[in-house]
Amino acid sequence: MLNANLLLRSLLALSLVQIPVALAQDWPNKPIRYIVPFAPGGATDMLGRMVAQGLSKSLNQSVVVDNKAGQGGSVGSAELAKSKPDGYTLGGGTISSHALNVALYPKLPYDPSKDFAPVTLLAALPNVLVVHPSLNVKTVPELIALLKANPNKYSFGSAGNGTSQHISGEMFKLATGTQMQHVPYRGSGPMMADLLGGTIQISFENSNTAIPQVTGKKLIGLAVTSAKRSKAAPELPTLQEAGLDGFELSSWQAMFAPAGTPPAIVSRLQRDVAEILKQPENAKRLAEMGLEPGGGKSEELAALIATDIPRLGEVVRRSGAKVD
């Protein structure tokens, strides 16, 4: 009887291993949903659509983008975390949704470290400090002087509470001793519309959205938030070069599946996305927007998240950033 029970348990264990393997071999045989946790128009949306288009070709199956904006990416990320781990629901994630929000939201509806299967880093990018022309400032010192002379008169917009744009603005206030009102939006698209219209005057926007507006002379670029200058706008100094010692906050964009997704599916997605990012037209587009392409191993993305959660949590606490 003992041997029979042992054999039964062994067969059961073997079947549990074979189920995800068989699932992966049959995948994909129906359309795939790709959740973008921000509104259309921003970096997360652009990269999600680039990846979705490429995967539709490489997997020979439709990949449909579904924008689920709100709470700094938390709404869409929570939906992805709760999805069935069968490879038919994927999604984008950012430095906000998978690092900053841990410190900003006391009851985050998911665990960035446990509830997802990291696929790959899509891109890293600086934010750009941009201002509306009506401010009549062309340098960071001029902006600081204007803000100090007019506490809380001006507003800076972000793609949402807890986004890298929001934290960049809070870090700027802390570093310069200035005061601005923070106005969160449901993504970069609607924020940029108000910035261009003059409803708000300042933003620390992702480079892919900000640089085209600077090049088109619709906004004035003052500096980038990264430690190094952006290849897409090398004329813009870093905030460190502008006098804010130690200021550095680069955003990153990544791709995830729900935790428990078969490793074979995750590996296939990582390989395919790496090739998609290398395609000449995509590589050119990323370079023009100042994005450093990703495509690395899933383990590298997992390590980045494990490092950034405590590092950025300390930044949030020091800056006093709050979610409304």
DRENDO-1510 file (C-alpha; in Angstrom, 1 decimal, always signed):
<recs>
REC; n; res; u; v; w
REC; 1; MET; +0.0; +0.0; +0.0 .
REC; 2; LEU; +2.9; +2.3; +0.8 .
REC; 3; ASN; +4.4; +1.8; -2.6 .
REC; 4; ALA; +1.0; +2.4; -4.2 .
REC; 5; ASN; +0.6; +5.7; -2.4 .
REC; 6; LEU; +4.0; +6.8; -3.3 .
REC; 7; LEU; +3.4; +5.9; -7.0 .
REC; 8; LEU; +0.1; +7.9; -6.9 .
REC; 9; ARG; +1.8; +10.9; -5.4 .
REC; 10; SER; +4.6; +10.7; -8.0 .
REC; 11; LEU; +2.1; +10.5; -10.9 .
REC; 12; LEU; +0.1; +13.4; -9.5 .
REC; 13; ALA; +3.3; +15.6; -9.2 .
REC; 14; LEU; +4.3; +14.6; -12.7 .
REC; 15; SER; +0.9; +15.6; -14.1 .
REC; 16; LEU; +1.1; +19.0; -12.4 .
REC; 17; VAL; +4.4; +19.6; -14.1 .
REC; 18; GLN; +3.1; +18.5; -17.5 .
REC; 19; ILE; +0.0; +20.7; -17.4 .
REC; 20; PRO; +1.8; +24.0; -17.8 .
REC; 21; VAL; +4.2; +22.4; -20.4 .
REC; 22; ALA; +1.2; +21.3; -22.5 .
REC; 23; LEU; -0.4; +24.7; -22.0 .
REC; 24; ALA; +2.7; +26.4; -23.3 .
REC; 25; GLN; +3.0; +24.1; -26.3 .
REC; 26; ASP; -0.6; +24.9; -27.3 .
REC; 27; TRP; -0.1; +28.7; -26.8 .
REC; 28; PRO; -1.3; +30.9; -28.3 .
REC; 29; ASN; -4.5; +29.7; -30.0 .
REC; 30; LYS; -6.6; +32.8; -29.4 .
REC; 31; PRO; -6.2; +36.6; -29.1 .
REC; 32; ILE; -4.0; +38.0; -26.4 .
REC; 33; ARG; -5.0; +41.0; -24.3 .
REC; 34; TYR; -2.2; +43.6; -23.4 .
REC; 35; ILE; -3.2; +45.9; -20.5 .
REC; 36; VAL; -1.6; +49.4; -20.6 .
REC; 37; PRO; -2.1; +50.8; -17.0 .
REC; 38; PHE; -2.1; +54.5; -18.3 .
REC; 39; ALA; -4.2; +56.5; -20.7 .
REC; 40; PRO; -3.3; +56.7; -24.4 .
REC; 41; GLY; -0.6; +59.0; -25.5 .
REC; 42; GLY; +2.3; +58.4; -23.0 .
REC; 43; ALA; +5.4; +56.2; -23.0 .
REC; 44; THR; +3.7; +53.1; -21.6 .
REC; 45; ASP; +1.0; +53.3; -24.2 .
REC; 46; MET; +3.4; +53.8; -27.1 .
REC; 47; LEU; +5.7; +50.9; -26.0 .
REC; 48; GLY; +2.7; +48.7; -25.4 .
REC; 49; ARG; +1.4; +49.3; -28.9 .
REC; 50; MET; +4.8; +48.7; -30.4 .
REC; 51; VAL; +5.1; +45.4; -28.5 .
REC; 52; ALA; +1.6; +44.4; -29.3 .
REC; 53; GLN; +2.0; +45.0; -33.0 .
REC; 54; GLY; +5.3; +43.1; -33.1 .
REC; 55; LEU; +3.9; +40.1; -31.1 .
REC; 56; SER; +0.9; +39.9; -33.3 .
REC; 57; LYS; +3.3; +39.1; -36.1 .
REC; 58; SER; +5.7; +36.8; -34.3 .
REC; 59; LEU; +3.0; +34.8; -32.5 .
REC; 60; ASN; +0.6; +34.9; -35.5 .
REC; 61; GLN; -2.2; +35.9; -33.2 .
REC; 62; SER; -4.0; +39.2; -32.4 .
REC; 63; VAL; -2.6; +41.2; -29.5 .
REC; 64; VAL; -5.2; +43.8; -28.4 .
REC; 65; VAL; -4.2; +46.8; -26.3 .
REC; 66; ASP; -6.6; +47.7; -23.4 .
REC; 67; ASN; -5.9; +51.0; -21.6 .
REC; 68; LYS; -6.8; +50.8; -17.9 .
REC; 69; ALA; -5.7; +54.0; -16.3 .
REC; 70; GLY; -5.7; +55.2; -12.7 .
REC; 71; GLN; -3.8; +55.6; -9.5 .
REC; 72; GLY; -0.3; +55.8; -11.0 .
REC; 73; GLY; -0.7; +52.6; -12.9 .
REC; 74; SER; -2.2; +50.6; -10.0 .
REC; 75; VAL; -5.7; +50.0; -11.5 .
REC; 76; GLY; -4.4; +48.3; -14.6 .
REC; 77; SER; -1.6; +46.5; -12.7 .
REC; 78; ALA; -4.1; +45.1; -10.2 .
REC; 79; GLU; -6.2; +43.8; -13.0 .
REC; 80; LEU; -3.2; +42.1; -14.6 .
REC; 81; ALA; -2.2; +40.5; -11.3 .
REC; 82; LYS; -5.6; +39.0; -10.9 .
REC; 83; SER; -5.8; +37.6; -14.4 .
REC; 84; LYS; -5.5; +34.0; -15.3 .
REC; 85; PRO; -1.8; +33.0; -15.7 .
REC; 86; ASP; -2.2; +31.3; -19.1 .
REC; 87; GLY; -0.3; +33.7; -21.4 .
REC; 88; TYR; -3.5; +35.4; -22.7 .
REC; 89; THR; -3.3; +38.5; -20.5 .
REC; 90; LEU; -0.1; +40.5; -20.5 .
REC; 91; GLY; +0.7; +44.1; -19.6 .
REC; 92; GLY; +3.0; +47.0; -19.2 .
REC; 93; GLY; +4.4; +48.2; -15.9 .
REC; 94; THR; +6.5; +51.1; -14.9 .
REC; 95; ILE; +8.8; +52.5; -12.2 .
REC; 96; SER; +5.6; +53.9; -10.7 .
REC; 97; SER; +3.3; +50.8; -10.7 .
REC; 98; HIS; +6.1; +48.4; -9.7 .
REC; 99; ALA; +8.3; +50.4; -7.4 .
REC; 100; LEU; +7.1; +53.9; -6.3 .
REC; 101; ASN; +3.6; +52.9; -5.5 .
REC; 102; VAL; +4.7; +50.5; -2.8 .
REC; 103; ALA; +5.7; +53.5; -0.7 .
REC; 104; LEU; +2.9; +55.8; -1.9 .
REC; 105; TYR; -0.2; +53.6; -1.4 .
REC; 106; PRO; -0.6; +52.0; +2.1 .
REC; 107; LYS; -3.0; +49.3; +0.7 .
REC; 108; LEU; -1.7; +48.6; -2.8 .
REC; 109; PRO; -4.0; +45.9; -4.3 .
REC; 110; TYR; -1.0; +43.8; -5.5 .
REC; 111; ASP; +2.6; +42.9; -4.6 .
REC; 112; PRO; +5.0; +43.9; -7.3 .
REC; 113; SER; +7.5; +41.3; -6.2 .
REC; 114; LYS; +5.1; +38.3; -5.9 .
REC; 115; ASP; +2.1; +38.8; -8.1 .
REC; 116; PHE; +3.8; +39.1; -11.5 .
REC; 117; ALA; +6.1; +37.1; -13.8 .
REC; 118; PRO; +8.6; +39.7; -15.1 .
REC; 119; VAL; +9.1; +39.3; -18.8 .
REC; 120; THR; +11.6; +42.0; -19.8 .
REC; 121; LEU; +12.6; +45.6; -19.5 .
REC; 122; LEU; +11.2; +47.5; -22.5 .
REC; 123; ALA; +13.0; +50.9; -22.2 .
REC; 124; ALA; +14.5; +53.4; -19.8 .
REC; 125; LEU; +14.1; +57.1; -20.2 .
REC; 126; PRO; +14.8; +60.4; -18.5 .
REC; 127; ASN; +12.1; +62.9; -17.7 .
REC; 128; VAL; +12.4; +66.4; -19.1 .
REC; 129; LEU; +11.7; +69.6; -17.2 .
REC; 130; VAL; +9.5; +71.5; -19.6 .
REC; 131; VAL; +7.7; +74.8; -19.1 .
REC; 132; HIS; +5.0; +76.7; -21.0 .
REC; 133; PRO; +6.4; +79.7; -23.0 .
REC; 134; SER; +4.3; +82.1; -21.0 .
REC; 135; LEU; +6.6; +81.7; -18.0 .
REC; 136; ASN; +9.4; +83.5; -20.0 .
REC; 137; VAL; +12.1; +81.3; -18.4 .
REC; 138; LYS; +14.9; +79.6; -20.3 .
REC; 139; THR; +17.1; +78.1; -17.6 .
REC; 140; VAL; +16.6; +76.2; -14.4 .
REC; 141; PRO; +18.0; +79.0; -12.2 .
REC; 142; GLU; +15.4; +81.4; -13.8 .
REC; 143; LEU; +12.6; +79.0; -13.0 .
REC; 144; ILE; +13.8; +78.6; -9.4 .
REC; 145; ALA; +13.9; +82.4; -9.0 .
REC; 146; LEU; +10.3; +82.7; -10.4 .
REC; 147; LEU; +9.0; +80.0; -8.2 .
REC; 148; LYS; +10.6; +81.4; -5.1 .
REC; 149; ALA; +9.1; +84.8; -5.9 .
REC; 150; ASN; +5.7; +83.3; -6.3 .
REC; 151; PRO; +5.1; +80.4; -3.9 .
REC; 152; ASN; +2.4; +78.0; -5.0 .
REC; 153; LYS; +1.3; +80.3; -7.8 .
REC; 154; TYR; +2.3; +77.8; -10.5 .
REC; 155; SER; +1.3; +74.2; -11.1 .
REC; 156; PHE; +3.2; +71.2; -12.4 .
REC; 157; GLY; +1.3; +68.3; -14.0 .
REC; 158; SER; +2.1; +64.6; -14.0 .
REC; 159; ALA; +0.7; +61.4; -15.5 .
REC; 160; GLY; -0.7; +60.6; -12.1 .
REC; 161; ASN; +0.0; +60.3; -8.4 .
REC; 162; GLY; +3.1; +58.3; -7.8 .
REC; 163; THR; +4.4; +58.4; -11.3 .
REC; 164; SER; +8.1; +59.3; -12.0 .
REC; 165; GLN; +6.9; +62.7; -13.2 .
REC; 166; HIS; +5.2; +63.3; -9.9 .
REC; 167; ILE; +8.2; +62.2; -7.8 .
REC; 168; SER; +10.6; +64.2; -10.0 .
REC; 169; GLY; +8.6; +67.3; -9.3 .
REC; 170; GLU; +8.5; +66.6; -5.5 .
REC; 171; MET; +12.3; +66.0; -5.6 .
REC; 172; PHE; +12.8; +69.3; -7.4 .
REC; 173; LYS; +10.7; +71.2; -4.8 .
REC; 174; LEU; +12.8; +69.6; -2.0 .
REC; 175; ALA; +16.1; +70.3; -3.7 .
REC; 176; THR; +15.3; +74.0; -4.5 .
REC; 177; GLY; +13.1; +75.0; -1.6 .
REC; 178; THR; +10.3; +76.0; -4.0 .
REC; 179; GLN; +6.6; +75.5; -3.8 .
REC; 180; MET; +4.3; +74.4; -6.7 .
REC; 181; GLN; +0.9; +72.8; -6.8 .
REC; 182; HIS; +0.8; +69.2; -8.1 .
REC; 183; VAL; -2.0; +68.4; -10.6 .
REC; 184; PRO; -2.2; +64.6; -11.3 .
REC; 185; TYR; -3.8; +63.4; -14.6 .
REC; 186; ARG; -4.9; +60.0; -15.8 .
REC; 187; GLY; -1.9; +59.7; -18.1 .
REC; 188; SER; +0.6; +61.8; -20.1 .
REC; 189; GLY; -1.9; +62.5; -23.0 .
REC; 190; PRO; -4.4; +64.6; -21.1 .
REC; 191; MET; -1.7; +66.2; -19.0 .
REC; 192; MET; +0.2; +67.3; -22.1 .
REC; 193; ALA; -3.0; +68.8; -23.6 .
REC; 194; ASP; -3.4; +71.0; -20.6 .
REC; 195; LEU; +0.3; +72.0; -20.5 .
REC; 196; LEU; +0.2; +73.0; -24.2 .
REC; 197; GLY; -2.9; +75.0; -23.5 .
REC; 198; GLY; -1.4; +76.8; -20.5 .
REC; 199; THR; -3.8; +75.4; -17.9 .
REC; 200; ILE; -0.7; +74.2; -16.1 .
REC; 201; GLN; +2.7; +75.6; -16.6 .
REC; 202; ILE; +5.3; +73.0; -15.7 .
REC; 203; SER; +6.0; +69.3; -16.0 .
REC; 204; PHE; +8.7; +66.7; -15.6 .
REC; 205; GLU; +7.4; +64.7; -18.5 .
REC; 206; ASN; +8.9; +61.5; -20.0 .
REC; 207; SER; +11.3; +62.3; -22.8 .
REC; 208; ASN; +9.3; +60.5; -25.5 .
REC; 209; THR; +6.4; +62.9; -25.0 .
REC; 210; ALA; +8.3; +66.0; -24.0 .
REC; 211; ILE; +11.1; +66.2; -26.6 .
REC; 212; PRO; +8.8; +66.4; -29.7 .
REC; 213; GLN; +7.1; +69.4; -28.1 .
REC; 214; VAL; +10.4; +71.1; -27.3 .
REC; 215; THR; +11.6; +70.4; -30.9 .
REC; 216; GLY; +8.4; +71.9; -32.2 .
REC; 217; LYS; +8.9; +75.0; -30.2 .
REC; 218; LYS; +5.6; +74.5; -28.3 .
REC; 219; LEU; +7.3; +74.0; -24.9 .
REC; 220; ILE; +10.7; +75.1; -23.5 .
REC; 221; GLY; +13.0; +72.4; -22.3 .
REC; 222; LEU; +15.2; +73.3; -19.3 .
REC; 223; ALA; +16.9; +70.0; -18.2 .
REC; 224; VAL; +16.7; +66.3; -18.0 .
REC; 225; THR; +16.3; +64.3; -14.7 .
REC; 226; SER; +18.8; +61.6; -15.6 .
REC; 227; ALA; +22.5; +61.5; -14.6 .
REC; 228; LYS; +23.5; +61.8; -18.2 .
REC; 229; ARG; +22.3; +63.9; -21.1 .
REC; 230; SER; +19.7; +62.4; -23.4 .
REC; 231; LYS; +20.9; +61.4; -26.9 .
REC; 232; ALA; +17.7; +62.7; -28.3 .
REC; 233; ALA; +18.2; +66.2; -26.9 .
REC; 234; PRO; +21.9; +66.6; -26.1 .
REC; 235; GLU; +21.6; +70.3; -25.8 .
REC; 236; LEU; +19.6; +70.0; -22.6 .
REC; 237; PRO; +21.7; +69.9; -19.4 .
REC; 238; THR; +21.0; +67.5; -16.6 .
REC; 239; LEU; +19.6; +68.9; -13.4 .
REC; 240; GLN; +22.9; +68.1; -11.8 .
REC; 241; GLU; +24.6; +70.3; -14.3 .
REC; 242; ALA; +22.1; +73.0; -13.6 .
REC; 243; GLY; +23.1; +73.1; -10.0 .
REC; 244; LEU; +21.0; +70.4; -8.3 .
REC; 245; ASP; +23.7; +68.1; -6.9 .
REC; 246; GLY; +22.8; +64.4; -6.8 .
REC; 247; PHE; +19.5; +64.8; -8.6 .
REC; 248; GLU; +18.8; +61.6; -10.6 .
REC; 249; LEU; +15.5; +59.9; -11.4 .
REC; 250; SER; +15.2; +57.9; -14.6 .
REC; 251; SER; +11.9; +56.2; -15.5 .
REC; 252; TRP; +11.7; +52.6; -16.8 .
REC; 253; GLN; +9.1; +50.7; -18.7 .
REC; 254; ALA; +8.7; +46.9; -18.6 .
REC; 255; MET; +6.4; +44.0; -19.6 .
REC; 256; PHE; +4.8; +41.6; -17.2 .
REC; 257; ALA; +2.5; +38.5; -17.1 .
REC; 258; PRO; +0.6; +37.3; -14.0 .
REC; 259; ALA; +2.5; +35.2; -11.5 .
REC; 260; GLY; +2.3; +31.5; -12.4 .
REC; 261; THR; +2.4; +32.0; -16.1 .
REC; 262; PRO; +4.3; +29.0; -17.6 .
REC; 263; PRO; +8.1; +29.7; -17.8 .
REC; 264; ALA; +8.1; +28.5; -21.4 .
REC; 265; ILE; +5.6; +31.3; -22.3 .
REC; 266; VAL; +7.6; +33.9; -20.4 .
REC; 267; SER; +10.8; +32.9; -22.1 .
REC; 268; ARG; +9.2; +33.0; -25.6 .
REC; 269; LEU; +7.8; +36.5; -24.9 .
REC; 270; GLN; +11.2; +37.7; -23.7 .
REC; 271; ARG; +12.9; +36.5; -26.8 .
REC; 272; ASP; +10.3; +37.9; -29.1 .
REC; 273; VAL; +10.2; +41.3; -27.5 .
REC; 274; ALA; +14.0; +41.6; -27.5 .
REC; 275; GLU; +13.9; +41.1; -31.3 .
REC; 276; ILE; +11.0; +43.5; -31.7 .
REC; 277; LEU; +12.9; +46.3; -29.9 .
REC; 278; LYS; +15.9; +45.6; -32.2 .
REC; 279; GLN; +13.9; +46.0; -35.4 .
REC; 280; PRO; +15.4; +49.0; -37.3 .
REC; 281; GLU; +12.2; +51.1; -37.4 .
REC; 282; ASN; +11.5; +50.5; -33.7 .
REC; 283; ALA; +15.2; +51.1; -32.7 .
REC; 284; LYS; +15.1; +54.4; -34.6 .
REC; 285; ARG; +11.9; +55.5; -33.0 .
REC; 286; LEU; +13.2; +54.7; -29.5 .
REC; 287; ALA; +16.4; +56.6; -30.2 .
REC; 288; GLU; +14.6; +59.7; -31.5 .
REC; 289; MET; +12.7; +59.8; -28.3 .
REC; 290; GLY; +15.6; +59.3; -26.0 .
REC; 291; LEU; +14.7; +55.9; -24.8 .
REC; 292; GLU; +17.3; +53.3; -24.1 .
REC; 293; PRO; +16.0; +50.0; -25.4 .
REC; 294; GLY; +15.7; +47.0; -23.1 .
REC; 295; GLY; +15.0; +43.3; -24.0 .
REC; 296; GLY; +17.1; +41.7; -21.3 .
REC; 297; LYS; +16.4; +38.6; -19.4 .
REC; 298; SER; +13.5; +38.3; -17.0 .
REC; 299; GLU; +15.8; +37.8; -14.1 .
REC; 300; GLU; +17.4; +41.2; -14.7 .
REC; 301; LEU; +14.0; +42.9; -14.5 .
REC; 302; ALA; +13.2; +41.1; -11.3 .
REC; 303; ALA; +16.5; +42.3; -9.8 .
REC; 304; LEU; +15.8; +45.9; -10.9 .
REC; 305; ILE; +12.4; +45.8; -9.1 .
REC; 306; ALA; +14.0; +44.3; -5.9 .
REC; 307; THR; +16.6; +47.2; -5.9 .
REC; 308; ASP; +14.2; +50.1; -6.8 .
REC; 309; ILE; +11.5; +49.3; -4.3 .
REC; 310; PRO; +13.6; +50.2; -1.2 .
REC; 311; ARG; +15.7; +52.9; -3.0 .
REC; 312; LEU; +12.7; +54.8; -4.3 .
REC; 313; GLY; +10.8; +54.2; -1.1 .
REC; 314; GLU; +13.5; +56.2; +0.7 .
REC; 315; VAL; +13.1; +59.0; -2.0 .
REC; 316; VAL; +9.4; +59.1; -1.4 .
REC; 317; ARG; +9.8; +59.4; +2.4 .
REC; 318; ARG; +12.5; +62.1; +2.1 .
REC; 319; SER; +10.6; +64.1; -0.4 .
REC; 320; GLY; +7.3; +63.9; +1.5 .
REC; 321; ALA; +5.4; +63.0; -1.6 .
REC; 322; LYS; +1.8; +62.1; -1.0 .
REC; 323; VAL; -1.1; +60.7; -3.1 .
REC; 324; ASP; -4.3; +62.7; -3.1 .
</recs>
